[in-house]
Amino acid sequence: MNTKLLLGFILLSFTSVFAQSKGYWQQKAAYTMEVSMDVKTYQYKGKQKLVYTNNSSDTLRRVYYHLYNNAFQPGSEMDMRAQTIVDPDARFMNKIKSADGKEIKESRIAKLQPNEIGYLKISNFKQDGVSTIAKEVSTILEVTLAQPLLPGKSTTFTLDFDGQVPVQIRRSGRNNSEGVELSMAQWYPKIAEFDFEGWHADPYIAREFHGVWGDFDVKITIDKNYILGGTGYLENKNEIGFGYEDQGKVVKKDSKSKTLTWHFIAPNLHDFTWAADKNYLHDVVKGPNDVDLHFLYKNNPKIIDNWKKLEPRMIRVMDFYNKTVGNYPYKQYSFIQGGDGGMEYAMCTLILGEGSMEGLFGVATHELGHSWFQHVLASNESKHSWMDEGFTSYIEDLALNEMTEKKNKNPFEAAYKAYCFLVTSGKELPQTTHGDRYDENRSYSISAYSKGEIFLTQLEYLIGKENLMKTLKKYFQDFKFKHPTPNDIKRTAERVSGANLDWYLTDWTQTLNTIDYGIKNVEGATDGVQRTGVSLERIGRTPMPIDIMVEYTDGTKESFYIPLRMMSFEKENPTPEVKRTILSDWPWANPNYFFEIPKAKTFIKKITIDSSGLMADVKRENNFYEVK
């Protein structure tokens, strides 16, 4: 190597080390907004001031905002996606009869009239008082800065916005199927996330979100007959007569004004959502750690009893989540009837409020779980939806199983069935696929929810339940308010357990590799010695350590554990009541493995690979040897 090349190599190495040693950073946003809602036209006007701090090492010359409302217009990308995807979300579609009497589906967005569409129009955009070039491109606002924003510096953006609330179709909207008038999600100009990967200015097509941590100071002026709930703490309860004296109902003071201004403060969040209706009932109960749990629901005699029963249940669920993951960091959370199903937001959720008690409880339990994995940890859902939806599904199933009298040995069984269905369908895509790029909605849902849930349940299989529980708590503690990536949950599990898990993250989330192990042969000894030989085979590409349970004819059991060589790890015995023998490890490159059971074949009743059902083996029929 010549001197110049050597010098270049040294400089490159030094630069790499220096870059890796830099601390974590994230941008910061501080919103101040004033908005006035016309409840007759469902149009609103607002002013926004955003103090934006560039904590990156980049000089920013452009910034991007999300204008989500613009998706609800004929011809939008959301409309086109609904019309072209194989299995469109039913909420996007109308069912109509064709000329020949057949039932067909048409996009609801395509049929919206001008007074029914959603829009968000921006004007008077300035940076530190200087006008800038701001270009609306569908659901994105592209802004060329008047002055570059240097690293470590802050700037102030101001703008005016005019919006119209769309007819309720997806998440945000007016007059939903249960008659809630305003579900105000994704309603304001929201700056896009800029992180170590660059800008995340994804168009709004249907999927989830990613946002900048910030503080919100929001004033909403609306007809005084409306009751509001949502993100943030209400600062002017006395001014608007927002009290709980009448059994939790809102009591309003006399006022000659036709409107009221609701002032909310919301610290350290990445979203702000609210809902409003003239006929909300409002209950407040104390939850764990003195957190106020708000319940806003329609004054409908058919649902009141269910909502009342929901309240003590959600106290228990929040307590369970606190103990399982970590303490909920805010002093308020609201369950609000609204939206189009169930959707998580900062410090609140919008959920449909009719239907069965168990259905309401299940949705509320799931959406509350998002407060930990999306609104405190806040991974990038567009790119890694499984880290939120899957992990939330995991703690939801844990909680629901905890609350029921009849416990399920494997409360995650439905996730495994869904995953195996996806694999055999041939329509699976790697979990690295962007949420908007899936060919089918069903494939996305199973990948995000079910396969994402199995990432954790299978982690229990790999490192043991105690280590998994420690991993969840450490992951939450170390990465709350920090936008963790897939590598962060993997490294946390490695730090807790001491196991090497890079192969697991790679195979499970970045490939379509599957797990398939089988019992190939069981043979008794022919030399008169009391032993039985068992031949195993690895058929799928993904490696795993193997738990084997042997049941004998006298009713006793014995287990055998085959460590995976590349893990460099041996987990604790998951069934300590059963004697366990640790065998030599199994290297991935060898598809075959042989071991002996120190009993004659005639004493063996059954041999099972993974009796826990926590290993996602896609063909479990070859996991058994049984004497009938």
Residue pairs with C-beta under 8 A, 6 or more apart in sequence:
1 9
22 57
24 482
25 55
25 56
25 57
25 196
26 55
26 195
26 212
26 213
26 482
26 483
27 52
27 53
27 54
27 55
27 56
27 193
27 194
27 195
27 212
27 213
28 52
28 53
28 55
28 212
28 213
28 214
29 50
29 51
29 52
29 53
29 191
29 212
29 213
29 214
29 215
30 50
30 51
30 52
30 214
30 215
30 217
31 48
31 49
31 50
31 188
31 214
31 215
31 216
31 217
31 218
31 272
32 48
32 49
32 50
32 217
32 218
33 46
33 47
33 48
33 49
33 188
33 216
33 217
33 218
33 219
34 46
34 47
34 218
34 219
34 221
35 44
35 45
35 46
35 47
35 188
35 218
35 219
35 220
35 221
36 44
36 45
36 46
36 221
36 222
36 259
37 43
37 44
37 182
37 220
37 221
37 222
37 223
37 276
38 44
39 181
39 182
39 222
39 223
39 226
41 115
41 164
42 164
42 165
42 174
42 182
43 162
43 163
43 164
43 165
44 162
44 163
44 164
44 165
44 187
45 160
45 161
45 162
45 163
46 160
46 161
46 162
46 163
46 188
47 158
47 159
47 160
47 161
48 157
48 158
48 159
48 160
48 161
48 188
48 189
49 156
49 157
49 158
50 156
50 157
50 158
50 191
51 154
51 155
51 156
52 63
52 149
52 154
52 155
52 156
52 157
52 191
53 153
53 154
54 60
54 149
54 150
54 151
54 152
54 153
54 154
54 155
55 151
55 152
56 151
56 194
56 195
56 196
57 151
58 151
58 194
59 148
59 149
59 150
59 151
60 145
60 148
60 149
60 194
61 144
61 145
61 148
61 149
62 142
62 143
62 144
62 145
63 143
63 145
63 149
63 157
63 191
63 192
63 194
64 140
64 141
64 142
64 143
64 191
64 192
64 199
64 201
65 122
65 140
65 141
65 143
65 189
65 190
65 191
65 192
66 139
66 140
66 141
66 186
66 189
66 190
66 191
66 192
66 201
66 204
67 120
67 122
67 136
67 138
67 139
67 140
67 141
67 189
68 118
68 120
68 139
68 172
68 186
68 187
68 190
68 204
69 118
69 119
69 120
69 163
69 164
69 165
69 166
69 172
69 186
69 187
70 76
70 118
70 119
70 120
70 136
70 138
70 139
70 204
71 77
71 78
71 79
71 109
71 118
71 138
71 139
71 203
71 204
71 205
72 78
72 109
72 112
72 117
72 118
72 119
72 166
72 167
72 169
72 170
72 172
72 173
73 79
73 109
73 112
73 117
73 118
73 119
74 109
74 110
74 111
74 112
74 117
75 110
76 109
76 138
76 139
77 138
77 139
77 203
77 204
77 205
78 92
78 109
78 170
78 204
78 205
78 206
79 107
79 109
79 110
81 205
81 206
81 436
82 88
82 89
82 92
82 93
82 107
82 108
82 109
82 206
83 107
83 110
85 439
85 440
85 441
86 439
86 440
87 440
87 441
87 442
88 105
88 107
88 441
89 170
89 206
89 441
91 108
91 169
91 170
91 340
91 341
92 107
92 108
92 109
92 169
92 170
93 105
93 106
93 107
93 108
94 105
94 106
94 107
94 108
94 111
95 103
95 104
95 105
96 103
96 104
96 105
96 106
97 103
97 104
98 104
108 167
108 169
109 169
112 166
112 167
115 164
116 166
116 167
117 164
117 166
118 163
118 164
118 165
118 166
118 172
118 173
119 162
119 163
119 164
120 161
120 162
120 163
120 187
120 188
120 189
121 136
121 161
121 162
121 163
122 134
122 136
122 141
122 159
122 160
122 161
122 189
123 159
123 160
123 161
123 162
124 131
124 158
124 159
124 160
125 131
125 132
125 134
125 143
125 157
125 158
125 159
126 132
126 146
126 157
126 158
126 159
127 143
127 145
127 146
127 147
127 155
127 156
127 157
128 146
128 147
128 155
128 156
129 156
129 158
130 146
130 147
131 146
132 143
132 144
132 145
132 146
133 143
133 144
134 141
134 142
134 143
134 144
134 159
135 141
135 142
135 143
135 144
136 142
138 203
139 203
139 204
140 192
140 201
140 203
141 189
142 201
143 157
145 155
147 155
149 155
157 191
159 189
161 188
161 189
163 187
163 188
165 172
165 173
165 174
165 182
165 184
165 187
166 172
166 173
166 174
167 173
167 174
167 175
168 174
168 175
168 176
168 177
168 183
168 339
168 340
169 340
170 206
170 340
171 183
171 185
171 186
171 339
171 340
171 343
171 350
172 183
172 184
172 185
172 186
172 187
173 183
173 340
174 181
174 182
174 183
175 181
176 183
176 338
176 339
176 340
176 352
177 340
177 352
178 298
178 337
178 352
178 353
178 354
179 277
179 298
180 275
180 277
180 298
180 337
180 338
180 339
181 226
181 276
181 277
181 278
182 226
182 274
182 275
182 276
182 277
182 338
183 275
183 338
183 339
183 340
183 350
184 230
184 273
184 274
184 275
184 276
185 273
185 339
185 343
185 345
185 350
186 204
186 209
186 273
187 273
188 272
190 211
190 271
191 212
192 199
192 200
192 201
192 210
192 212
193 199
193 200
193 210
193 211
193 212
193 380
193 483
194 200
194 212
195 483
200 210
200 380
200 382
202 210
202 382
202 434
202 436
203 436
205 436
206 436
207 381
207 382
207 385
207 435
207 436
207 444
208 374
208 381
208 382
208 385
208 388
208 435
209 271
209 381
209 382
210 378
210 380
210 381
210 382
210 483
211 270
211 271
211 378
212 270
213 268
213 269
213 270
213 378
213 481
214 268
214 269
214 270
215 265
215 266
215 267
215 268
215 269
216 231
216 232
216 264
216 265
216 266
216 267
216 269
216 272
217 263
217 264
217 265
218 232
218 263
218 264
218 265
218 266
218 272
219 261
219 262
219 263
219 264
220 228
220 261
220 262
220 264
220 274
221 259
221 260
221 261
221 262
222 228
222 259
222 260
222 262
222 276
223 258
223 259
223 260
223 278
224 240
224 252
224 255
224 257
224 258
224 259
224 260
225 278
226 260
226 276
226 277
226 278
227 250
227 276
227 277
227 278
227 280
227 282
227 296
228 262
228 274
228 275
228 276
229 274
229 275
229 276
229 280
229 282
229 294
229 296
229 334
229 336
229 348
230 264
230 272
230 273
230 274
230 275
230 334
230 336
230 345
230 347
230 348
231 264
231 266
231 269
231 271
231 272
231 273
231 274
231 345
231 346
231 347
231 348
232 264
232 265
232 266
232 269
232 272
232 347
233 264
233 265
233 266
233 331
233 332
234 242
234 262
234 263
234 264
235 263
235 264
235 265
236 242
236 261
236 262
236 263
237 243
239 261
239 263
240 252
240 253
240 260
240 261
240 262
241 250
241 251
241 252
241 253
242 250
242 251
242 252
242 262
243 250
243 251
244 282
244 284
245 251
248 281
248 282
248 283
248 284
249 281
249 282
250 280
250 282
252 260
264 272
264 274
266 272
266 346
266 347
268 481
269 346
269 347
269 375
270 346
270 375
270 378
271 345
271 346
271 375
272 346
273 345
273 346
273 348
273 350
275 296
275 336
275 337
275 338
275 339
275 350
277 296
277 298
277 338
279 298
279 299
280 296
280 297
280 298
280 299
280 337
281 295
281 296
281 297
281 298
281 299
281 304
281 307
282 294
282 295
282 296
283 294
283 295
283 307
283 308
283 311
284 292
284 293
284 294
284 295
285 292
285 293
285 295
285 311
285 312
285 315
286 292
286 293
286 315
287 293
287 314
287 315
287 318
287 319
287 333
288 315
288 318
288 319
288 322
288 328
289 322
289 327
289 328
290 331
291 318
291 328
291 330
291 331
291 332
291 333
292 331
292 332
292 333
293 311
293 314
293 315
293 318
293 332
293 333
293 334
293 335
294 332
294 333
294 334
294 335
294 336
294 348
295 307
295 310
295 311
295 334
295 335
296 334
296 335
296 336
296 337
297 303
297 304
297 307
297 336
297 337
297 353
298 337
298 353
300 353
300 354
302 354
303 337
303 353
303 354
306 353
306 356
306 357
306 360
307 337
307 353
307 360
309 357
310 335
310 357
310 360
310 361
310 364
313 361
313 364
313 403
314 335
314 364
314 365
314 368
316 403
317 364
317 365
317 368
317 399
317 403
318 328
318 333
318 368
320 398
320 399
320 402
320 403
321 328
321 368
321 369
321 371
321 372
321 395
321 399
322 328
324 395
324 398
324 399
324 469
324 472
324 473
325 372
325 395
325 472
325 473
325 476
326 372
326 473
326 476
326 477
326 480
328 371
328 372
328 376
329 376
329 480
330 347
332 347
333 347
333 348
333 368
333 371
334 347
334 348
334 349
335 348
335 349
335 351
335 364
335 367
335 368
336 348
336 349
336 350
336 351
337 350
337 351
337 352
337 353
338 350
338 351
339 350
339 351
339 352
340 352
341 351
341 352
341 363
342 349
342 350
342 351
342 352
342 363
342 364
342 366
342 367
343 349
343 350
343 351
343 367
344 367
344 370
344 371
344 374
344 375
344 392
345 375
346 375
347 371
347 375
349 364
349 367
349 368
349 370
351 360
351 363
351 364
351 367
352 363
353 360
362 396
362 400
365 396
365 399
365 400
366 392
366 393
366 396
369 392
369 393
369 395
369 396
369 399
370 388
370 392
372 392
372 395
372 476
373 379
373 387
373 388
373 391
373 392
373 395
374 381
374 388
374 392
376 476
376 480
376 481
377 387
377 388
377 475
377 476
377 479
377 480
377 482
377 483
377 484
378 481
378 482
378 483
379 387
379 388
379 483
379 484
379 485
380 483
380 485
381 387
381 388
381 389
381 435
382 434
382 435
382 436
383 432
383 434
383 435
384 431
384 485
384 486
385 435
385 444
385 447
385 448
385 452
386 431
386 447
386 448
386 449
386 451
386 452
386 455
386 509
387 452
387 484
387 486
387 489
388 452
389 448
389 449
389 452
390 448
390 449
390 450
390 451
390 452
390 453
390 454
390 455
390 456
391 452
391 453
391 455
391 456
393 415
393 449
393 450
393 452
393 453
394 412
394 452
394 453
394 456
394 457
397 411
397 412
397 415
397 453
398 411
400 411
401 407
401 408
401 411
410 612
410 613
410 614
412 453
412 454
412 457
412 614
413 613
414 450
415 449
415 450
415 451
415 453
415 454
415 457
416 450
416 454
416 613
416 616
418 446
418 449
418 450
419 446
419 450
419 451
419 454
419 616
420 616
420 618
421 446
422 428
422 442
422 443
422 446
422 447
422 450
422 451
423 514
423 618
424 618
425 443
427 439
427 440
427 442
427 443
428 443
428 447
428 512
429 437
429 438
429 439
429 443
429 447
429 512
430 509
430 510
430 511
430 512
431 447
431 448
431 451
431 452
431 508
431 509
431 510
432 509
432 510
433 447
435 444
435 448
438 444
438 447
451 508
454 616
455 508
455 509
456 468
456 472
457 614
458 504
458 508
458 614
458 615
458 616
459 468
459 471
459 493
459 504
460 468
460 614
461 544
461 547
461 610
461 612
461 614
461 615
462 499
462 501
462 504
462 544
462 545
462 567
462 571
463 471
463 493
463 496
463 497
463 499
463 501
463 569
463 571
464 497
464 571
464 572
464 574
465 574
466 572
467 493
467 496
467 497
467 571
468 493
470 496
471 489
471 492
471 493
471 496
471 497
474 492
474 495
474 496
475 484
475 488
475 489
475 492
478 488
478 492
479 488
479 492
486 505
486 509
487 505
490 501
490 502
490 504
490 505
493 499
493 501
494 500
494 501
497 569
497 571
498 569
499 567
499 568
499 569
499 571
500 566
500 567
500 568
500 569
501 567
503 543
503 566
503 567
507 513
507 541
507 542
507 543
508 542
511 541
513 540
513 541
513 542
514 540
514 541
514 542
514 618
515 540
515 542
515 544
515 615
515 616
515 617
515 618
516 538
516 539
516 540
516 617
516 618
516 619
516 622
517 536
517 537
517 538
517 539
517 540
517 544
517 546
517 609
517 615
517 617
517 622
517 623
518 536
518 537
518 539
518 609
518 619
518 622
518 623
519 534
519 535
519 536
519 607
519 609
519 622
519 623
519 624
519 625
520 535
520 536
520 537
520 592
521 533
521 534
521 535
522 532
522 533
522 534
522 535
522 601
522 604
522 607
522 625
523 532
523 533
523 535
523 601
524 531
524 532
524 533
524 600
524 601
524 602
525 531
525 532
525 533
525 600
530 598
530 599
530 600
531 596
531 597
531 598
531 599
531 600
532 596
532 597
532 599
532 600
532 601
532 604
533 594
533 595
533 596
533 597
534 548
534 594
534 595
534 596
534 597
534 607
534 625
535 592
535 593
535 594
536 546
536 562
536 592
536 593
536 594
536 595
536 609
537 591
537 592
537 593
538 586
538 588
538 591
538 592
538 593
539 591
539 619
539 622
540 617
540 618
543 564
543 566
543 586
543 588
544 564
544 615
545 561
545 562
545 563
545 564
545 567
545 569
545 571
545 586
546 561
546 562
546 586
546 593
546 609
546 610
547 559
547 560
547 561
547 574
547 609
547 610
547 611
547 612
547 615
548 559
548 560
548 561
548 562
548 607
548 608
548 609
549 557
549 558
549 559
549 575
549 578
549 606
549 607
549 608
549 611
550 557
550 558
550 559
550 560
550 597
550 599
550 604
550 606
550 607
550 608
551 557
551 604
551 605
551 606
551 607
551 608
552 558
552 599
552 603
552 604
552 605
553 602
553 603
553 604
553 605
554 603
557 578
558 578
558 579
558 580
558 581
558 597
559 573
559 575
559 578
559 579
559 580
559 581
560 580
560 581
560 582
560 583
560 595
560 597
561 570
561 571
561 573
561 580
561 581
561 582
561 583
562 583
562 584
562 585
562 586
562 593
562 595
563 569
563 570
563 582
563 583
563 585
563 586
564 585
564 586
564 588
565 585
565 586
565 587
565 588
566 587
566 588
570 582
573 580
574 612
583 595
586 593
597 604
604 625
604 627
605 626
605 627
606 624
606 625
606 626
606 627
607 624
607 625
607 626
608 623
608 624
609 615
609 617
609 623
609 624
610 617
610 623
617 623
